[in-house]
Amino acid sequence: MTATSLNCQRHPAQDVKYPDPENPKECTLEFHNKAARFRLPFYIVCDFESLLTPSQHGEDVDAVKATNIIYEHRVCGFACHRVSQYPEYQSEPLVYSGPGIMDKFYEHVMRESKVISGILDNDRDMTPLRAIQQTDYEDATTCVECGGAFTKSNHKVRHHDHVTGQYLFPACNSCNLTLKMPNRKRKVTQGQVQNKKAIFYGDMEWAEDKYTKTFFFQWFS
């Protein structure tokens, strides 16, 4: 018996099932997550640089997959900056390489969290419409976002930018309520990460001994 056969026997048989072409609910792809159309005003872009070094683990770490780690990526530096559709709020990249890389990254992202939160907490009311904007709003019969006609149960409203206060377009009430940050409370973590070294591959002191409750940021989920 070949090694390939032995590896295949570790997993159960798989069955591929295709959609029923006669059933529109199965064979037609539809978009329903309207909240995903909202463009987040801020996000952080980060790039980590790593060095491939021999692993210090001498035995398998996953008995099911029989994975034997030979090399590990050890973080040696990062570049991180805030990206925004508002030029006045976009920052220059922070580039760092030196001791305490993950500490430095963590501290930087925490500072960014406070800055972004302060901007979003200043929820601005809509500024008065100009004459041409008011005419555009009054003449509109369909929602700019979804294209649906305004009804008594889904009436026309003025959709505006809560960061700048500027009027954007006439929208139905349903889209207006959907096109916003669904949760203004900041999530500091995206779940309790149990094994951070499996993600950052290398900074063992940080991964094992520090920051067991905070890992990544997800402001709007």
C-alpha positions, 0 to 999 in steps of 0.5 A: 500500500502506497503512502498516498493511499494511507493518507487518503484513508485518514479522511472519510469519502466525500460526495459532491452534490450539485444544485438542482437546475430545475429549482430556482432557489438552488440554481440561482445566486441571489444577493441578500446581505444589504448591510454589506453594501455599506462602505466602511469609512475606516479600515487598517491595512497591515503587512508583516514581514517574516524570516523563515527559521528552523522550528524548535518543535521536534514532534508532531503538533497535529496527530490527525493531519500528522503535521510535522513543523520543520520551519516557522515564520518569525515576524521581523517587522511590519507596516501599518496604516489607516485607510479612509475615504476621507483624506483628512483622516487617512494616516501615513504608514507606520513602519517598524522593525526591531525589538518587541514587534508584536508589542509595538503592533498591538500598541499602535492598533490600540491607538488607532482604535481610540482615534477612529472611535473618537471620529465615529462618536461625533455623529453629525446631523445632516447639513441643509440641502442645497437647492439642486439637492432638494429638487433632486430629492423631491423629484425622486420616485425610486431609491438610489440604492436598491432601485425600488419604488417608494411606498407608504410602508417604505417611504422616501428619506434623506440618506446622509454621511454621518461622518461629514453630515453631507446629504448623499441621495434619496433612499427608501427607509429600509435601505437608509436603516441598513446602510450604516454601521450595524454595531457602534460598540467596538469589538476588541477581539474577533473571538478568543484566539487560543493559539496565536502562534498559529497565526503570527508564526513566531513571536512566542513570547508575545503569543504565549505570555501576553495579551491573551484576550486581545488580538485583532480589531473588528469595528463594524460587525 
